């Protein structure tokens, strides 16, 4: 989970070398300017956009990634949605991702992945590497690889919203940090 000034990070690099370590989230507090949620979103998205000319959003069809896509659209920050299609899995949620693209009149990149390739990627980059079970992070690996190969920055909507309400308590999972270690800051 990349953050400005790395104020939150994990021990996944160490855990990659020693699967017996428990996953830990570490904090390195920094002074900050208190902002409303809306101000923080706007500030963050413009900071990210100013650092990258090529933004991609891993659009699953869930509320979190939809929120990020709609915010970018409303702020007129150009981005390209990436929709991962794994055979017949998650058809309903994926159809909603296509619905969002039609509604915003944005053409997504569609990556068709076989179930076999999905499982191989999960085993290689999550299970074997970290002893992790966050298989739902696997699509982000495919989207991240695409963004990286196209000189872009990938945005995800990891746990921004829950049941149409903003999360008020910190809900952070191990898989929120996988992309930082897998891509080693290259996204």
MIFIDREN-592168 format. One record per atom (N, C-alpha, C, O): chain; y, x, z; residue number from 1; atom name. Coordinates in steps of 0.2 Angstrom, whole numbers, plus 2048, in hexadecimal, padded with zeros to 3 digits. Each point is the difference from the previous one (the first is absolute). Layout:
- A,Y,X,Z,NUM,CA
...
END
This chain:
- A,7FA,804,800,1,N
- A,806,7FC,800,1,CA
- A,806,805,800,1,C
- A,802,802,805,1,O
- A,801,7FF,7F5,2,N
- A,805,804,800,2,CA
- A,807,7FD,803,2,C
- A,801,7FA,7FF,2,O
- A,802,80A,805,3,N
- A,806,7FD,803,3,CA
- A,806,805,7FF,3,C
- A,7FE,806,7FF,3,O
- A,808,7F8,801,4,N
- A,805,805,800,4,CA
- A,800,804,806,4,C
- A,7FF,7FD,806,4,O
- A,802,809,7F9,5,N
- A,800,805,806,5,CA
- A,7F9,800,803,5,C
- A,800,803,806,5,O
- A,7FB,7FB,7F7,6,N
- A,7F9,800,803,6,CA
- A,800,7FE,808,6,C
- A,7FD,804,804,6,O
- A,807,7F7,7FD,7,N
- A,800,7FD,807,7,CA
- A,7F9,7FD,803,7,C
- A,7FF,800,806,7,O
- A,7FD,7FF,7F5,8,N
- A,7F9,7FD,802,8,CA
- A,7FB,804,7FC,8,C
- A,801,800,7FA,8,O
- A,7FA,802,808,9,N
- A,7FB,803,7FC,9,CA
- A,7F9,800,804,9,C
- A,800,7FD,806,9,O
- A,7FB,806,7F7,10,N
- A,7F9,7FF,803,10,CA
- A,7FD,807,800,10,C
- A,802,805,7FD,10,O
- A,7F8,7FB,806,11,N
- A,7FC,806,800,11,CA
- A,7FB,800,7FB,11,C
- A,7FA,803,800,11,O
- A,807,7F9,7FA,12,N
- A,7FA,800,7FB,12,CA
- A,7FF,806,7FD,12,C
- A,7FA,801,7FE,12,O
- A,80B,804,801,13,N
- A,7FE,806,7FD,13,CA
- A,7FB,804,805,13,C
- A,7FB,803,7FD,13,O
- A,806,7FD,809,14,N
- A,7FB,803,805,14,CA
- A,7F9,7FC,800,14,C
- A,7FB,803,800,14,O
- A,806,7F7,7FF,15,N
- A,7FA,7FB,800,15,CA
- A,7FC,801,7FA,15,C
- A,7FA,800,800,15,O
- A,809,802,7FA,16,N
- A,7FD,802,7FA,16,CA
- A,7FB,806,801,16,C
- A,7FB,800,7FD,16,O
- A,807,804,807,17,N
- A,7FC,806,802,17,CA
- A,7FB,7FF,805,17,C
- A,7FB,804,801,17,O
- A,806,7F7,804,18,N
- A,7FC,7FF,805,18,CA
- A,7FF,7F8,801,18,C
- A,804,7FD,804,18,O
- A,7F7,800,7F9,19,N
- A,7FF,7F9,801,19,CA
- A,7FF,7FD,807,19,C
- A,800,7FA,801,19,O
- A,7FF,80B,803,20,N
- A,7FE,7FE,807,20,CA
- A,807,7FE,804,20,C
- A,800,7FD,805,20,O
- A,805,805,7F8,21,N
- A,807,7FF,803,21,CA
- A,801,7F8,800,21,C
- A,7FF,7FD,7FB,21,O
- A,804,800,80A,22,N
- A,803,7FA,800,22,CA
- A,806,800,7FC,22,C
- A,804,804,800,22,O
- A,7FE,7F6,7FC,23,N
- A,806,7FF,7FD,23,CA
- A,806,7FF,805,23,C
- A,7FF,7FD,804,23,O
- A,806,807,7FB,24,N
- A,806,800,804,24,CA
- A,806,7FF,7FC,24,C
- A,801,803,7FB,24,O
- A,804,7F9,807,25,N
- A,806,7FF,7FD,25,CA
- A,805,804,805,25,C
- A,800,7FF,806,25,O
- A,804,805,7F7,26,N
- A,805,804,804,26,CA
- A,807,7FE,7FE,26,C
- A,801,7FE,7FA,26,O
- A,803,803,80B,27,N
- A,807,7FE,7FE,27,CA
- A,805,806,802,27,C
- A,7FF,804,804,27,O
- A,806,7FD,7F8,28,N
- A,805,805,800,28,CA
- A,807,7FC,800,28,C
- A,803,800,7FA,28,O
- A,7FF,7FD,80B,29,N
- A,806,7FC,800,29,CA
- A,806,804,7FD,29,C
- A,801,806,802,29,O
- A,803,7F6,7FB,30,N
- A,806,803,7FD,30,CA
- A,806,7FB,802,30,C
- A,7FF,7FA,801,30,O
- A,807,809,7FF,31,N
- A,805,7FB,801,31,CA
- A,801,7FC,7FA,31,C
- A,7FF,802,7FA,31,O
- A,803,7F8,807,32,N
- A,800,7FB,7FA,32,CA
- A,806,7FB,801,32,C
- A,802,7FF,806,32,O
- A,800,7FE,7F4,33,N
- A,805,7FB,801,33,CA
- A,7FD,7FA,800,33,C
- A,7FB,7FE,7FC,33,O
- A,806,7FD,809,34,N
- A,7FD,7FA,800,34,CA
- A,802,7FB,7FB,34,C
- A,806,7FF,7FF,34,O
- A,7F5,7FF,7FD,35,N
- A,802,7FB,7FA,35,CA
- A,7FC,7FA,801,35,C
- A,7FA,800,803,35,O
- A,808,7FA,7FA,36,N
- A,7FC,7FA,800,36,CA
- A,7FA,802,7FB,36,C
- A,800,805,7FC,36,O
- A,7FB,7F7,804,37,N
- A,7FA,801,7FC,37,CA
- A,803,800,7F9,37,C
- A,7FE,804,7FC,37,O
- A,806,7F7,802,38,N
- A,802,800,7F9,38,CA
- A,804,806,7FE,38,C
- A,7FF,803,7FA,38,O
- A,805,7FF,80A,39,N
- A,804,807,7FF,39,CA
- A,7FC,805,7FF,39,C
- A,801,805,7FC,39,O
- A,7FA,7FC,809,40,N
- A,7FB,805,7FF,40,CA
- A,7FC,800,7FA,40,C
- A,7FF,806,7FD,40,O
- A,7FF,7F4,800,41,N
- A,7FC,800,7FA,41,CA
- A,805,802,7FA,41,C
- A,7FD,804,7FC,41,O
- A,809,7FA,804,42,N
- A,804,802,7FB,42,CA
- A,802,807,800,42,C
- A,7FF,803,7FB,42,O
- A,802,800,80B,43,N
- A,802,807,800,43,CA
- A,7F9,804,7FE,43,C
- A,801,805,7FD,43,O
- A,7FA,7F9,805,44,N
- A,7FA,804,7FF,44,CA
- A,7FE,800,7F8,44,C
- A,7FE,805,7FD,44,O
- A,802,7F5,800,45,N
- A,7FF,7FF,7F9,45,CA
- A,805,804,7FC,45,C
- A,7FE,803,7FB,45,O
- A,808,7FD,807,46,N
- A,805,804,7FC,46,CA
- A,7FF,808,801,46,C
- A,800,804,7FB,46,O
- A,7FE,7FE,80B,47,N
- A,7FF,807,801,47,CA
- A,7FA,802,7FC,47,C
- A,800,805,7FD,47,O
- A,7FA,7F7,803,48,N
- A,7FA,802,7FC,48,CA
- A,802,800,7F8,48,C
- A,7FE,804,7FD,48,O
- A,806,7F7,801,49,N
- A,802,7FF,7F9,49,CA
- A,804,806,7FE,49,C
- A,7FF,803,7FA,49,O
- A,805,800,80A,50,N
- A,804,805,7FF,50,CA
- A,7FC,807,7FF,50,C
- A,803,805,7FD,50,O
- A,7F7,7FB,806,51,N
- A,7FC,806,800,51,CA
- A,7FB,800,7FA,51,C
- A,7FD,805,7FE,51,O
- A,802,7F5,7FF,52,N
- A,7FB,7FF,7FB,52,CA
- A,803,7FC,7FA,52,C
- A,803,7FB,801,52,O
- A,7FC,807,7F9,53,N
- A,802,7FC,7FA,53,CA
- A,7FB,7FC,7FE,53,C
- A,801,7FB,7FC,53,O
- A,7F9,805,807,54,N
- A,7FA,7FD,7FD,54,CA
- A,7FC,7FD,806,54,C
- A,7FC,803,803,54,O
- A,806,7F6,7FF,55,N
- A,7FD,7FD,806,55,CA
- A,7FA,7FC,7FE,55,C
- A,801,7FC,7FB,55,O
- A,7FA,804,808,56,N
- A,7FA,7FB,7FF,56,CA
- A,7FF,7FD,807,56,C
- A,801,802,805,56,O
- A,7FD,7F7,7FA,57,N
- A,7FE,7FD,806,57,CA
- A,7F8,7FE,7FF,57,C
- A,7FF,7FC,7FB,57,O
- A,7FD,805,80A,58,N
- A,7F9,7FE,800,58,CA
- A,800,7F9,802,58,C
- A,801,7FE,806,58,O
- A,7FF,7FD,7F5,59,N
- A,800,7F9,801,59,CA
- A,7FA,7FD,801,59,C
- A,7FC,7FF,7FB,59,O
- A,802,7FF,80B,60,N
- A,7F9,7FD,801,60,CA
- A,800,7F9,7FF,60,C
- A,7FB,7FD,7FF,60,O
- A,80B,800,802,61,N
- A,800,7F8,800,61,CA
- A,801,7FE,807,61,C
- A,800,7FA,801,61,O
- A,800,80A,804,62,N
- A,801,7FE,807,62,CA
- A,807,800,801,62,C
- A,804,802,7FC,62,O
- A,7FE,7FC,80A,63,N
- A,807,7FF,802,63,CA
- A,804,806,801,63,C
- A,806,800,7FE,63,O
- A,7F6,805,804,64,N
- A,804,807,801,64,CA
- A,802,803,7FA,64,C
- A,806,802,7FF,64,O
- A,7F6,7FF,7FC,65,N
- A,802,803,7FA,65,CA
- A,805,7FB,7FC,65,C
- A,804,802,7FC,65,O
- A,7FB,7F8,804,66,N
- A,804,7FB,7FD,66,CA
- A,807,801,803,66,C
- A,805,7FF,7FC,66,O
- A,7FC,801,80B,67,N
- A,806,801,803,67,CA
- A,804,806,7FD,67,C
- A,806,800,7FE,67,O
- A,7F7,806,801,68,N
- A,803,806,7FE,68,CA
- A,802,7FF,7F9,68,C
- A,805,802,7FE,68,O
- A,7F7,7FB,7FD,69,N
- A,801,7FF,7F9,69,CA
- A,807,7FB,800,69,C
- A,804,802,7FC,69,O
- A,7FC,7F9,808,70,N
- A,805,7FB,800,70,CA
- A,807,804,802,70,C
- A,805,7FE,7FD,70,O
- A,7FA,806,808,71,N
- A,806,803,802,71,CA
- A,803,805,7FB,71,C
- A,806,800,7FF,71,O
- A,7F6,804,7FE,72,N
- A,802,804,7FA,72,CA
- A,803,7FC,7FB,72,C
- A,805,802,7FD,72,O
- A,7F8,7F9,801,73,N
- A,802,7FC,7FB,73,CA
- A,807,7FD,801,73,C
- A,805,800,7FC,73,O
- A,7FC,7FD,80A,74,N
- A,807,7FE,802,74,CA
- A,805,805,801,74,C
- A,806,7FF,7FE,74,O
- A,7F8,807,803,75,N
- A,805,806,801,75,CA
- A,801,803,7F9,75,C
- A,804,805,7FF,75,O
- A,7F9,7F8,7FC,76,N
- A,800,803,7F9,76,CA
- A,7FE,807,800,76,C
- A,803,804,7FC,76,O
- A,7F8,7FE,808,77,N
- A,7FD,807,7FF,77,CA
- A,7FA,7FF,7FC,77,C
- A,7FB,7FD,802,77,O
- A,805,807,7F8,78,N
- A,7FA,800,7FC,78,CA
- A,7FA,802,803,78,C
- A,800,805,804,78,O
- A,7FB,7F8,7FA,79,N
- A,7F9,802,803,79,CA
- A,7FB,7FD,7FB,79,C
- A,801,7FB,7FC,79,O
- A,7F9,808,805,80,N
- A,7FA,7FD,7FC,80,CA
- A,7FB,7FE,805,80,C
- A,7FD,805,804,80,O
- A,800,7F5,7FC,81,N
- A,7FB,7FE,804,81,CA
- A,7F9,803,7FD,81,C
- A,7FF,800,7FA,81,O
- A,7FD,802,80A,82,N
- A,7F9,802,7FE,82,CA
- A,7FB,7FB,804,82,C
- A,800,7FF,806,82,O
- A,7FC,7FE,7F5,83,N
- A,7FB,7FB,803,83,CA
- A,7F9,803,7FF,83,C
- A,7FE,802,7FA,83,O
- A,7FE,7FF,80B,84,N
- A,7FA,802,800,84,CA
- A,7FB,7FB,7FF,84,C
- A,800,7FB,804,84,O
- A,7FC,805,7F7,85,N
- A,7FB,7FB,7FF,85,CA
- A,7F9,803,800,85,C
- A,7FE,804,7FC,85,O
- A,7FE,7FA,80A,86,N
- A,7FA,802,801,86,CA
- A,7FB,7FB,7FE,86,C
- A,7FE,7FB,804,86,O
- A,7FF,805,7F6,87,N
- A,7FB,7FB,7FE,87,CA
- A,802,7F9,802,87,C
- A,806,7FE,7FF,87,O
- A,7F6,7FE,805,88,N
- A,802,7F9,802,88,CA
- A,803,800,807,88,C
- A,801,7FB,803,88,O
- A,800,80B,800,89,N
- A,802,800,807,89,CA
- A,807,7FE,801,89,C
- A,804,801,7FB,89,O
- A,7FE,7FB,80A,90,N
- A,807,7FE,802,90,CA
- A,803,7FD,7FA,90,C
- A,806,800,7FF,90,O
- A,7F7,7FB,7FD,91,N
- A,803,7FD,7FB,91,CA
- A,806,7FC,802,91,C
- A,805,7FF,7FC,91,O
- A,7FA,7FD,809,92,N
- A,806,7FB,802,92,CA
- A,806,804,802,92,C
- A,805,7FF,7FD,92,O
- A,7FA,806,807,93,N
- A,806,804,802,93,CA
- A,803,804,7FA,93,C
- A,806,800,7FF,93,O
- A,7F6,803,7FC,94,N
- A,802,803,7FA,94,CA
- A,803,7FB,7FC,94,C
- A,805,802,7FD,94,O
- A,7F9,7F8,802,95,N
- A,803,7FB,7FC,95,CA
- A,808,7FF,802,95,C
- A,804,7FF,7FD,95,O
- A,7FC,801,80A,96,N
- A,807,7FF,803,96,CA
- A,805,806,7FE,96,C
- A,806,7FF,7FF,96,O
- A,7F7,807,801,97,N
- A,804,806,7FD,97,CA
- A,802,7FF,7F9,97,C
- A,806,802,7FF,97,O
- A,7F6,7FB,7FD,98,N
- A,802,7FF,7F9,98,CA
- A,805,7FA,800,98,C
- A,805,801,7FC,98,O
- A,7FA,7FB,808,99,N
- A,805,7FA,801,99,CA
- A,807,803,802,99,C
- A,805,7FE,7FD,99,O
- A,7FB,807,808,100,N
- A,807,803,802,100,CA
- A,803,803,7FA,100,C
- A,806,800,7FF,100,O
- A,7F6,804,7FD,101,N
- A,803,804,7FA,101,CA
- A,802,7FB,7FB,101,C
- A,806,801,7FD,101,O
- A,7F7,7F9,802,102,N
- A,803,7FB,7FB,102,CA
- A,806,7FD,803,102,C
- A,805,800,7FC,102,O
- A,7FB,7FF,80A,103,N
- A,806,7FD,803,103,CA
- A,806,804,800,103,C
- A,806,7FE,7FE,103,O
- A,7F9,809,803,104,N
- A,805,805,7FF,104,CA
- A,802,802,7F9,104,C
- A,804,804,7FF,104,O
- A,7F7,7FA,7FD,105,N
- A,801,802,7F9,105,CA
- A,7FF,808,7FF,105,C
- A,804,803,7FD,105,O
- A,7F7,800,806,106,N
- A,7FF,807,800,106,CA
- A,7F9,801,7FE,106,C
- A,7FB,7FD,802,106,O
- A,804,808,7F9,107,N
- A,7F9,802,7FE,107,CA
- A,7FD,805,804,107,C
- A,803,805,801,107,O
- A,7F7,7F9,802,108,N
- A,7FD,805,805,108,CA
- A,7FB,805,7FC,108,C
- A,7FE,7FE,7FA,108,O
- A,801,807,809,109,N
- A,7FA,804,7FE,109,CA
- A,7FA,7FE,803,109,C
- A,800,7FE,806,109,O
- A,7FB,801,7F6,110,N
- A,7FA,7FD,802,110,CA
- A,7FA,805,800,110,C
- A,7FF,803,7FA,110,O
- A,7FF,7FF,80B,111,N
- A,7FA,805,801,111,CA
- A,7FA,7FC,801,111,C
- A,7FF,7FE,806,111,O
- A,7FC,802,7F5,112,N
- A,7FA,7FD,801,112,CA
- A,7FB,805,803,112,C
- A,7FE,806,7FC,112,O
- A,7FF,7F9,809,113,N
- A,7FB,805,804,113,CA
- A,7FA,7FC,801,113,C
- A,7FF,7FA,802,113,O
- A,7FB,80A,7FC,114,N
- A,7FA,7FD,802,114,CA
- A,7FE,800,807,114,C
- A,803,804,804,114,O
- A,7F9,7F8,7FE,115,N
- A,7FE,800,807,115,CA
- A,7FD,807,802,115,C
- A,801,802,806,115,O
- A,7FB,800,7F5,116,N
- A,7FD,807,802,116,CA
- A,805,805,801,116,C
- A,7FF,804,804,116,O
- A,806,7FC,7F7,117,N
- A,805,806,801,117,CA
- A,804,7FE,806,117,C
- A,802,805,804,117,O
- A,7FF,7F5,7FE,118,N
- A,804,7FF,806,118,CA
- A,7FC,802,806,118,C
- A,803,804,805,118,O
- A,7F7,7FB,7FC,119,N
- A,7FC,802,805,119,CA
- A,7FF,808,800,119,C
- A,801,803,806,119,O
- A,7FF,800,7F5,120,N
- A,7FF,807,7FF,120,CA
- A,807,803,803,120,C
- A,800,805,804,120,O
- A,806,7F8,7FA,121,N
- A,806,803,803,121,CA
- A,801,7FF,807,121,C
- A,802,804,804,121,O
- A,7FC,7F6,7FF,122,N
- A,800,7FF,807,122,CA
- A,7FB,805,804,122,C
- A,803,803,804,122,O
- A,7F7,7FE,7F9,123,N
- A,7FC,805,804,123,CA
- A,803,807,7FF,123,C
- A,800,803,806,123,O
- A,802,7FF,7F5,124,N
- A,803,807,7FF,124,CA
- A,806,801,804,124,C
- A,801,805,804,124,O
- A,804,7F6,7FB,125,N
- A,807,802,803,125,CA
- A,801,7FC,807,125,C
- A,805,802,803,125,O
- A,7F7,7FA,7FF,126,N
- A,801,7FD,807,126,CA
- A,7FA,801,805,126,C
- A,801,803,805,126,O
- A,7F9,7FB,7F9,127,N
- A,7FB,800,804,127,CA
- A,7FE,808,801,127,C
- A,7FF,802,806,127,O
- A,7FF,801,7F5,128,N
- A,7FE,807,801,128,CA
- A,806,805,803,128,C
- A,7FF,804,804,128,O
- A,807,7FB,7FA,129,N
- A,805,804,802,129,CA
- A,803,7FF,807,129,C
- A,801,805,803,129,O
- A,7FF,7F4,7FF,130,N
- A,803,7FF,806,130,CA
- A,7FB,7FC,805,130,C
- A,802,7FF,806,130,O
- A,7F8,800,7F7,131,N
- A,7FC,7FB,804,131,CA
- A,803,7FA,801,131,C
- A,7FE,7FC,805,131,O
- A,806,802,7F6,132,N
- A,804,7F9,801,132,CA
- A,7FC,7FA,7FD,132,C
- A,7FB,801,7FC,132,O
- A,807,7FA,806,133,N
- A,7FD,7F9,7FE,133,CA
- A,806,7FC,7FD,133,C
- A,7FE,7FA,7FE,133,O
- A,808,809,800,134,N
- A,805,7FC,7FD,134,CA
- A,7FF,7FF,7F9,134,C
- A,804,803,7FC,134,O
- A,7F7,7FA,801,135,N
- A,7FF,7FF,7F9,135,CA
- A,805,7FD,7FC,135,C
- A,801,800,7FA,135,O
- A,803,7FB,80A,136,N
- A,806,7FD,7FD,136,CA
- A,805,805,7FE,136,C
- A,805,7FE,7FC,136,O
- A,7FB,808,806,137,N
- A,805,805,7FE,137,CA
- A,7FE,803,7F9,137,C
- A,804,803,7FD,137,O
- A,7F6,7FC,801,138,N
- A,7FE,803,7FA,138,CA
- A,804,7FE,7FA,138,C
- A,801,804,7FC,138,O
- A,801,7F6,803,139,N
- A,805,7FE,7FA,139,CA
- A,806,805,800,139,C
- A,802,801,7FA,139,O
- A,800,800,80C,140,N
- A,806,805,800,140,CA
- A,7FF,807,7FD,140,C
- A,804,803,7FD,140,O
- A,7F6,7FF,804,141,N
- A,7FE,806,7FD,141,CA
- A,801,800,7F8,141,C
- A,802,804,7FD,141,O
- A,7FB,7F7,800,142,N
- A,800,7FF,7F9,142,CA
- A,808,7FF,7FE,142,C
- A,802,803,7FB,142,O
- A,801,7F9,808,143,N
- A,808,7FF,7FF,143,CA
- A,803,807,801,143,C
- A,805,801,7FC,143,O
- A,7FA,802,809,144,N
- A,803,806,802,144,CA
- A,7FF,806,7FA,144,C
- A,804,803,7FE,144,O
- A,7F6,7FD,800,145,N
- A,7FE,805,7FB,145,CA
- A,804,7FE,7F9,145,C
- A,802,804,7FD,145,O
- A,7FE,7F6,802,146,N
- A,804,7FD,7FA,146,CA
- A,808,802,801,146,C
- A,802,803,7FB,146,O
- A,801,7FC,80A,147,N
- A,807,802,801,147,CA
- A,801,807,800,147,C
- A,804,802,7FD,147,O
- A,7F7,802,806,148,N
- A,801,807,800,148,CA
- A,7FF,803,7F9,148,C
- A,804,804,7FE,148,O
- A,7F8,7F9,7FE,149,N
- A,7FF,803,7F9,149,CA
- A,806,7FE,7FC,149,C
- A,801,803,7FA,149,O
- A,803,7F8,808,150,N
- A,805,7FE,7FC,150,CA
- A,807,801,803,150,C
- A,805,7FD,800,150,O
- A,7FB,809,804,151,N
- A,806,803,804,151,CA
- A,803,7FB,804,151,C
- A,807,7FF,7FF,151,O
- A,7F6,7FC,804,152,N
- A,803,7FB,804,152,CA
- A,7FF,800,807,152,C
- A,7FC,805,803,152,O
- A,807,7F7,801,153,N
- A,7FF,7FF,807,153,CA
- A,7FD,7F9,801,153,C
- A,802,7FB,7FD,153,O
- A,7F9,805,807,154,N
- A,7FC,7F9,801,154,CA
- A,803,7FD,807,154,C
- A,800,804,805,154,O
- A,802,7F6,7FB,155,N
- A,801,7FC,806,155,CA
- A,7FB,7FB,801,155,C
- A,7FD,7FD,7FB,155,O
- A,801,802,80B,156,N
- A,7FB,7FB,802,156,CA
- A,804,7FC,806,156,C
- A,805,802,803,156,O
- A,7F8,7F8,7FE,157,N
- A,803,7FC,805,157,CA
- A,7FB,7FF,806,157,C
- A,7FE,7FB,802,157,O
- A,800,80B,800,158,N
- A,7FB,800,806,158,CA
- A,803,7FD,806,158,C
- A,804,803,803,158,O
- A,7F9,7F7,7FF,159,N
- A,801,7FD,806,159,CA
- A,808,7FE,802,159,C
- A,802,801,805,159,O
- A,801,7FD,7F6,160,N
- A,807,7FE,801,160,CA
- A,801,7F9,803,160,C
- A,804,7FE,804,160,O
- A,7F7,7FE,7F9,161,N
- A,800,7F9,802,161,CA
- A,7F9,7FD,802,161,C
- A,7FB,803,7FD,161,O
- A,805,7F9,807,162,N
- A,7FA,7FD,802,162,CA
- A,801,7F8,801,162,C
- A,804,7FE,804,162,O
- A,7F8,7FE,7F8,163,N
- A,800,7F9,801,163,CA
- A,807,7FE,7FF,163,C
- A,803,7FB,803,163,O
- A,801,808,7F8,164,N
- A,806,7FE,7FE,164,CA
- A,806,801,805,164,C
- A,805,7FD,800,164,O
- A,7F9,807,805,165,N
- A,805,802,805,165,CA
- A,800,807,800,165,C
- A,7FB,804,7FF,165,O
- A,80A,7FF,803,166,N
- A,801,807,800,166,CA
- A,7FC,802,807,166,C
- A,801,7FD,805,166,O
- A,7FC,809,7FA,167,N
- A,7FC,802,806,167,CA
- A,805,803,805,167,C
- A,805,804,7FF,167,O
- A,7FA,7FA,807,168,N
- A,805,802,806,168,CA
- A,7FD,805,804,168,C
- A,804,804,803,168,O
- A,7F6,7FD,7FD,169,N
- A,7FD,806,803,169,CA
- A,7FD,805,7FB,169,C
- A,7FE,7FE,7FB,169,O
- A,801,808,807,170,N
- A,7FE,805,7FB,170,CA
- A,7F9,7FF,7FF,170,C
- A,7FB,801,804,170,O
- A,803,7FE,7F6,171,N
- A,7F9,7FF,7FD,171,CA
- A,7FF,806,7FB,171,C
- A,802,7FF,7FB,171,O
- A,7FB,806,808,172,N
- A,7FF,806,7FB,172,CA
- A,7F9,802,801,172,C
- A,7FD,800,805,172,O
- A,800,801,7F5,173,N
- A,7F9,801,7FF,173,CA
- A,7FF,807,7FD,173,C
- A,804,803,7FD,173,O
- A,7F6,800,804,174,N
- A,7FE,806,7FD,174,CA
- A,802,800,7F9,174,C
- A,802,805,7FD,174,O
- A,7FC,7F6,7FF,175,N
- A,800,800,7F9,175,CA
- A,808,800,7FD,175,C
- A,801,801,7FB,175,O
- A,803,7FD,80A,176,N
- A,807,801,7FE,176,CA
- A,802,807,7FF,176,C
- A,806,801,7FC,176,O
- A,7F6,804,806,177,N
- A,802,807,7FF,177,CA
- A,7FC,804,7FB,177,C
- A,801,805,7FE,177,O
- A,7FA,7F7,7FF,178,N
- A,7FC,804,7FB,178,CA
- A,803,803,7FB,178,C
- A,7FF,806,7FE,178,O
- A,806,7F6,7FF,179,N
- A,803,802,7FA,179,CA
- A,804,807,801,179,C
- A,801,804,7FC,179,O
- A,802,7FC,80A,180,N
- A,804,806,802,180,CA
- A,7FC,807,7FF,180,C
- A,802,805,7FE,180,O
- A,7F7,7FA,805,181,N
- A,7FC,806,800,181,CA
- A,7FD,801,7F9,181,C
- A,7FF,805,7FD,181,O
- A,7FF,7F5,800,182,N
- A,7FD,801,7F9,182,CA
- A,804,803,7FB,182,C
- A,7FE,804,7FC,182,O
- A,809,7FA,804,183,N
- A,805,802,7FB,183,CA
- A,804,806,803,183,C
- A,804,802,7FC,183,O
- A,7FB,7FF,80A,184,N
- A,804,806,803,184,CA
- A,807,800,7FE,184,C
- A,803,805,7FF,184,O
- A,800,7F5,802,185,N
- A,808,800,7FF,185,CA
- A,802,800,7F9,185,C
- A,806,800,7FF,185,O
- A,7F5,7FF,7FC,186,N
- A,802,800,7F9,186,CA
- A,801,7F9,7FE,186,C
- A,801,7FF,7FA,186,O
- A,800,7FC,80A,187,N
- A,802,7FA,7FE,187,CA
- A,806,7FE,803,187,C
- A,803,7FA,7FF,187,O
END
